[in-house]
Amino acid sequence: MTENHLRLRVSPEVTIAMGMMSLAPGEGLALETGEILASHSPCNDEMDAYERLLGAAMTGESTLFAREDYVEEAWRIVDPVVKTLTPIYQYAPKTWGPDEVTRVAPTGGWHNPTPGPETFMAGSLAA
């Protein structure tokens, strides 16, 4: 692991992990990888979200579900947007996105970060 990352897992347990490069303890400027991990597993007497939802469906409990009129109204609003052919622009990996962003972003609303002399580059320090 050499790049910063964020991992999310929903099932069977909820897990959030954030990995990063950091300065190693000591006098030198060496880097080391680290990861912060938060995890939660339901207790034996605690239902997870899907068990609760399936149980409510089987017993006819409707409070966990959207009403039909709400769903129909949501689709009335969203469906025209979904059916519109929105272009998808390809761009090279490890870049800040496609060049077309300058056409759709407001003036001054998009900034492509570029490495400068003050920017830390992981490969520039001896380990």
HELIX and SHEET records of a PDB file:
HELIX    1   1 ALA A   49  THR A   59  1                                  11    
HELIX    2   2 GLU A   68  LYS A   83  1                                  16    
HELIX    3   3 VAL A  101  VAL A  104  1                                   4    
HELIX    4   4 ALA A  122  SER A  124  5                                   3    
SHEET    1   A 3 HIS A   5  ARG A   9  0                                        
SHEET    2   A 3 VAL A  14  LEU A  23 -1                                        
SHEET    3   A 3 LEU A  31  HIS A  40 -1                                        
END                                                                             
